[in-house]
Structure formats: C-alpha cells, structure tokens
Amino acid sequence: MQQIINFLIRNKNFLLFAFLLMLSLVFTIQSHSYHRSKFVNSANWFTGGIYGSVSSVQDYFNLKTYNQQLLEENARLRTIVSATKTGNESIDPLIAANSPIPADSTVQYAYNPAKVINNNYAKTDNFITLKGGGSSNIKKDQGVITSQGIVGIIDNTSSSYSTVLSILNSNFTTQVKLKGSEHFGTLQWDGKSPNVVQVIDMQQQAPVTKGDTIETSGKSAIFPKGIPVGVVQDYTLDSSKNFYTLSVKLMNDMTSLGHVYVIENKARVEIEQLENENYEE
C-alpha cells in the first residue's frame, strides 16, 4: 500500500496531466457531434465484436438443439409434401408448418426424426441402432431413410430405441424401379461393397442405361414411391431368363449416418388386411 502512495506522490504531475487529458477528451466528444459519432462508432465496434464472439460461442454449444429443430421441421415438411403428392388438400401448409398435424389426418405418410447411435456396415448382415422407439411412434416394419435415400426397415423396438435391418443386410429386399419408368425389380445386397447394391429381375424391356436413377416403386406398404436409392453403375442381361441384374451405387454413404427419418404409413394396416383377404380367397 505504501508503495502505491509513494508512486502517486512521485508521479502526481503525470496523473494530473492524464486526468486533464481525459477531461478534455470528454468535453470534446460531448461538444462536437463529429467526434462524438466517431467515439460511439468505435465503442459500438468494440462491444459489437464482443457480443459477436459471445454469440458465436453460444451458437456452437446450441448446435445440437438447432439440428434437432431442423430435423423436426424437415420431418413436418416431408409429411406436408407427401400429402400434396397424394392429392390431399385437407391440410393448409401454413397451418401445418406451425402446429402438430392431427392424429386423425388423412395424410398417408408421416415422418419421425431419429438419431443413429450405432451403425454396422462391415458384416454380411448389418444392423443400425436408433435413439427413438415406441414412445416416438416408431414401430416394426417402418421404412428408414435420410435426405439422400433409403437406409433400411425397422426390425425391432423398445420404448426408447429401435434396430434397423440395414439395406446392407442379406435379408433385406424391397421393390424398386427405374426413375421415369414403371419397370421394376427387387433390391438386395451381395455382401461385398457397402456402396453398391444389386437390383435383380428387372424386365428385359426396361430401357436401362448407365447413370439411370433407381428409386422406390411404391408397390410395398413400407416406402412411398420415388425415394432415391442410387445410380446404375453397371448391368448384365440373363438371356435365359430375360431379366437384367443391375449394380447400383447408393446415394447414401452407409458408412456415415447421423440422423434419419422413420416413415409411418398410416394406411398400412388397411392395405395389408385387404391383401391378406385376397390371398385367403
């Protein structure tokens, strides 16, 4: 404390000069609009920089929340688009975008976001684990996709989790077709590359060329029509059976999955009951 007092005594002239300089600066800023504006702008630049940095840090730590909000909004928009494609005009898009879609709505397909917490792709029969189960209205035999394309089918669920029969599983099959055509075949995997799957039994009449897009056919109660699968990489014709076998490069990178959408077909029970009745006859 004594050292501080001694410093102030020895430097009283300097301190007085500094005080008078600050005082004159204040008077100058207050009495001249030009100087005042420059000072305010400088202060704004300084504080603005601080606030901007703090905001950036807050945004970083809120990324998880923002991502979840985007997933939920995308799921809602997919539901609205699905309703539009099926000719459902009972939902006003502006209302639907800002409120939950009623449970008794006539929308055929609803989309639920889920997070991938485990992903196998190096085996012959691969499964994916999702955070999201029965409590999120996720049920067995529902389709799973990303914004890029199909991923698999829900195989089993608990209250909070579910497992997915991956497209990279020898037991996975679904019907697909050529985009822009109604020629279809069966999608399956030969257990080799995680980036390439096969389509078998594509009719010889199909106008197949390399680079064609393969998408879901809509002929099952799991996936709606038009979900991307991949691009034709190569194909061969079995002349004895008059069918093509296609090699299809997947749209999805199945080795890097973060978030997915689970598809609920609200008309599925009715469709399956009707089909079962036909089979019994």
N, C-alpha and C positions, 0 to 999 in steps of 0.2 A: 504493500500500500504506500509506504514511504517513497519507494522508487517512482511510483506514478506521480505522486505530488512533486517530487524533485523534477521529473520530466516536464510537468506542466509549468513549473516556475521558470525552468531554463528556456522553454520554448513558448513563452506567453506571447511574444511578438508574432511568432508564426501562427499560433492558434487564433490570435486576433485578426490577422490578415485573412486566414481561411474563413473565419466567421463573416467578415465583411464581404468577402468574395461571394459566399453563398447567399448572403442577404441581397447583394446587388443583382445576383442572378435571378433570385425570386422576383424582385421588383421589375426586372427587365421582362421576364416572362409574363407577369401579370399586366404590364402596361403596353406591351406590343403584341398584337394579335399574331403577327408572323412568327415571332419567337415562341409564343405560346403554342401555336399549332405544331411547330417543329418538335417542341418538347413533348406534347401529347402524343404525336405520332411515334416518337421514339419510345415513349412509355408503352404505348399500345403494341409496338413491335416486340418489345421485351416480354411483356405479360402474355401477349398472344403466342409467342414462342413457347413459353412455359406451359400455357393451357393446351397448346397443340401437342406437346410432348406427353403431358399427363393423359390427354385423350387417347393418344396412340397406345399408351401402356394399357389403359382401361379396355380399349378395343381388343388388344391382344388377349387379355385374360377373359374377355367375353366371347371369344370366337366360338367356343363350344355351344353357348346359348344361341348365338346368331345362326350357326349351322343347323341346330335343331329347329329353329324357327323357319329357316329356309326349307328344310325337309318337309315340315308340316304344311307349309304353304304350297310347295310343289305337289305334295300328295293331294291337296284340295283341288289344285288346278287340273291335275290329271283326271280327277273324278269329274270335274266340270266338262273337260274336253271329251271324256268318254261319253257323258250324257249327250253332248252335242252330236257326236258321231253316230249315236244310236237313235238320233231323231227325237230325243227327249227335250221338250220345250217347257217342261214344268218347273225348271229351275232358272231363276234370274241370276246370271253370272255375277252381277254386282252384289246381290244379296248373299249368294253362296260364298263369295270371296271373303265376307266379313262375319259369317255366322256358321255354326255347325250345320251340316246337311242332315235333315231329319231322317230318323231311322226308317220311317215308312216311305221314304222317297222311292220313285220308280227308277232311279239310277241303277244300271245293271252292274257296273264295276266300281268298286271303291278301293282306294289305295292307302295303305298304312305304312309309315316310315319305320325302319328298324336299323339297328347298328350291328355290324358284323364284329363278333368278338373272337371268332376262331375260324380259320379258313384252310382247308386241306385241298391240295391240288397235285401232289406228287404220287398219290396212290392210284390204284385201278378203280376203287370205289370210294370216292371222296364225299365228305360231308362238310357243311358250313353251319356254325352256331350263331344264332342271332340273340341279341338282347331285345326281347319282346315276345310275348306268348299269349296265352288265353286271355289275360287281363287286358291286352291290347287288341282283342278281337282277331288274333292270328290263330288259324286253325289248320289242321292237317289237310293236305292236298290243295293248298292255295299256291298260286304261282308267285315266283320271286323274280324281280327284275332290278336293273339300275336304269339310269337315264340313257345308257348306251345299248342295253339289250337284256336278254333273258339270262337268269342265273341258275334257277332250279325250281324245285317244288318242295313245299313244307312237308316234312316227313313225320315229325313228332313235336309235341308242345308240352310245356308245363305252364304254370301261371305266368312266369316272367321270362321264360326263354323258349327257344324253338330250334330244331335242327332242320337243315335243308338238304334234300337229295340233290347234290350238285349236278349241273349239266355234264361235269367231268366225273360221271359215275356210270359204270357199265349197265346199271339197271334203269338209267334214265332214258325215256323216249317221249317224244311229242311230235305231233304233225306240224309240218312247216310247208311253205310254198315259195315259188318264185314271186318276187315283187312285180306287180303289173300283170300277173297271170294267175290262173286258178289251178295250175299244175302243182301237185303236192307230193310229198314224200315223208319219210319218217326220220327224225333227227336222233342220232345216237353217237356214242364216243367209242373209239377203238382202244382207248387206254394209253395212247402214245403222247402226242404233244398237247400241253394244256391250252394251246392257242388255236388248235384245229379240231373240228368235229366233222362227222360224216352225215350225209343225207342219203338214205337208201330208198330204192323202189320209186324213184322219180320216173314218170312215164317217158317213153322214148319220144313222144310227140312234143314234149316240153322244149321250148326254144332256149336251151341252156347255152350260155357263153361265159367265159371267164370274166370276173368282175361283176356279175349279176348279184343282186342283193337277195338274201334269203330272210324271210320273216315268218312269224307265226301265222297259221292258217285260219284260226278261229273255229276250227272243227272240233275242239275239245271244250270242256266246261271250265278249263283252268286258265288259259291265256286268251285274252281278246285278240282279234285279228290285227295284224300289222305291227306287232312288236318286233324290232330288229333282232336278228340272230347273227348274221355275218355276211361275208362276201365269198362267192365261188372262187376258189383258188385253182382247182383242177377238177376234171370229171372223166369218167370212163363209162362206156356202154357195154352192158352184158347182152350180147346179141341173142343169146339163147333164151333170155327171159324178157328182152325188150324193155329193160329198165336201166336208168342211169344210177351210178353211185358218185356223189359229189363230195369233194373235200372243201370244207367251208372254214375260212379264217374268221374267228369270232370278233365281233365288235367290242365285246368286253375284254378287259385284261383280267382274267380269272385269278391271276396271282396277286392282284392288288385291289381288294374290295374293302370299302369303308362303310358305306351306307347303302341300303337297298329299300325297295318298295315291295310290300306284300299285297297281292291282288285278291280282293274278295269278290267273287261272282255271286251276286245276290239272287240270281236266277238259277243257280246250280242245282239245288235240291229239286226244283220243279222239272228241270231238264232231265236229270238222272232218273227221276221217278217215271217220266214219260218214256224214256228209252228202255228202262227195265220192263215196263209193261209190254212194249213191242217185242222185246226178246222173249218174254214168257209166252207170248202168243205163238 
